[in-house]
Amino acid sequence: MMTTDIDRDAVAKVYARWAPVYDLVFGAVFERGRRAAIAASERVGGRILEVGVGTGISLPYYSERSRVFGIDLSAHMLLKARRRVAGRRLNNVERLAVMDAERLDFPDASFDVVVAQYVVNTVPHPEIALDEFARVLKPGGEIVLLNRVGADAGPRRVFEHLFQPVANKLGWRSEFPWERFAQWIESTPHKVHLVERRPMPPLGHFSLIRFRKLEDYRGPQTELAARLSA
């Protein structure tokens, strides 16, 4: 696991400052990606956890047949989300709660889908968060991510490296190579595989990424018992 360059409390403070203007700054820019992520989630359906739900900007896109539980580290962002849920009468939203993506307060296999939009490169320990997403996911379910994927080489790679100190102050990482996801797939105990990786606007710097949890997997203890009885 790579050392972290992001502090949890600092992130919460940064997004408290973003809360009043987040929809204005990021609403139209990320709308296409947001709709793609919700469409992918709806194809699975059922009970959906949205990690980093923020101001709830994506909540109206879910159909009434989906049950959505939204969490975010920022209470200021969630205040706007609660107002949106009440104002739009989004009865399919089960609950909104302040929660750390690296410490999800849910039992194993609680959700059919876990959605995280522009979240993984903002947490202190991305691999821990991804493991938590997989833990609370039911076998056969999907993790649906919208995330920045850094360049492997070239001028964009140089820019991302130089911009990283500024990005930290804004609340995210500009450097986030695909290799981190590839290594996580190999190292996680939760048996997931890549279903889709598709570039998304703006400029293809972000991707829609889908992982599926194997249906016959019931956790490390089950695998250990199977080996011992063989």
N, C-alpha and C positions, 0 to 999 in steps of 0.2 A: 504493500500500500504506500502510495506517495505521501510525503509529508504535506500537511495542510498549510495553506496561506490565507485562509479565511477563518474569521472568528465568529462564532454563533451569535453572541450578543451584538457584535458590530453589524451583522447582517440584519438583525431585528431592528436596530436603530436606523439603518439605511432605508429599509422598506417602510418604516414609519414615516420617513420624509417623502418617499415615493407615493404614498397612499393618496394624497389629494389630487395628484396629477397623473397617476399611472394610466388610467383609461385614455386620457387625452394623448399621452406620449406613445403608448404601445398598442392602443386599441386597433387602429386601422392597419398599422405595420404588420402585426402578427395575426390578423383575422383569418387569412387563408390557412395558415398552419393550425390555428385553433380549431377551425371547422373540420379540418382533416383529422385531427386527433379525436374530436368528439365522434365523428363518423366511424372511425376505427373502433372506438369503444362501444358504440351502439351496435355494431355488427356482432359483438359478443353479448352485450346487454347484461341484465341482472343487477346485482349490487355493485356500485362503482365507488371507489375511493379516489377523490381528486386531491393530490398532495400539492401544496402550494396554490391553493384555490384563490388566494389574493383577494381582490375586490369582487370576486364572483363573476367576472366578465364573461366567462364561458358557460355559466350555469343555465342561462336561457336556451342554449343550443341543445341541451339534452331533451330527449322525448319524455313524455309522461310515463312511459313504461319502464324507464330506468330509475333506480333508487340511488341517490347520490349522497355521499358523506364527504364534506369538504374540510380540509385542515390547512392551517397556515401557521407559521412562526410569529407572524405580526398581528397583534390584536387590532392595530389601527387599520390594516387592510381588511380584516374580518368584519370590522364595524360597517364598512361600506358594503361588504358582501351580504350581511344580514339585512341591511336596508334594501338591497336589490331583491333579495328573496321575498321579503315582505311586500315590497311595492309591486313586484311581478306576480305575486301569489304562486310561487314555485313550490307546489305541494309535494313534488317528488324529491325535494332536498330534505333528507332525513335530519341532518344536523350539521352545524359548523362549529369547529372547535380549534382552540390554540393547541398546537402540538408540534413536536420536533420530528422532522422526517427521518432522523436517525434513531428515534425511540418511539415507534408507533405503539399506541396503547390499545392494541387489538389482539385477539387470539389468532393463532395460526389459521390460515385458510378461511378468512372472513369475507373476502371479496372476489367477485368474478373478474373484475378489471381494476387495475391501479393505473391512474393517469397522473403524469407529472409533466407540466408544461413549463419549460425554461427554469427548471428547478435543480437538476442534478449538478450542474456546474456552479451552483450558488451555495451548496452546503459544504461544511468543513471537510467531511469525509464521504465523498460520493459513493464509494464501494459499500460502506456501511448502510447508507440509505437504500441502495439498490438491493442489498440483502434483505432489508426490512420490507421492501416492496414485494419481493419474492416470497418472503415468509408468510405475509398476510394474504397472499393470493391463493385461490383454490387451484388444485391440479386441473389443467386444461384451460385455465384463465390466461389473461394477457396483461403484460405491462406495456403501456402505451406512453412513449416519451416524445416530447418536442424538446430538442436540445441543440445547443451549439456544438458543432464538431470542428475542431481546429484543423488547419492545413498541416500536411505532412512535411512540406518543404516550400520553397519559393518565397516571393515577396510578402504574401499574406502571412506566412509563418513568421517572418521577421517582424512584421507589424504587430502580430498578436503578442509576441514576446516583449516588444518595446512598450506596448499598451497595457500590459498586465498590471503594473502598479496603479494605473488610473482605474482600470476595471475593478480592482479590489475595493477601491473607495466607492465605486458605484454599486457594488454588491454582487459581482459575479467574476468568473474567470474568462479571460479572452483566450487563454491556452487550454484546450481540452481535446487532445487527439483521440481518434477512434480507438487507438491501442488500449486505452483505459477500459473501454467497453469490452474489447476482445479478451483482455486479461481477466476481467470480471467474470465473463461467461465460463472461462476455464477454471476459475478458482472458487466460485460460489458453491455452497453445498446444496443448493436448491434445484439443480437440474433444469435449467432453462435453455432454450435455443432461439436463435435469431429468426424471426419471421419476415421482417421487412426493414429496409433502410432506404428512405427516399428523401432527396434534397427538397427543401422547402424555402420559400422566400422569407426575408429579403436576400437576394443574391446567392441563394444556395448555401449560405453559411450555417444554416440550421437544417436539421433532419427530423423527419418522422421516423421513429424507431420502435419496432414492436418485438417483444420477447414473449414466448409462450412457455408456461410451466408444464412439464411432462405430466400426463394424466395418471400414469401408474406410479408416480412418486409420492411417498407418504412421509418422507423425512429421514434423517440420518439414523435414528433408532431402528426404524423398520428395515433399512438396508443392512445394518449391523446384525439384527436378528436373523435375517435371511442368510447371511454369510455363515453365521454360527451353526445354523441348522442344516447347512448343505453338506 
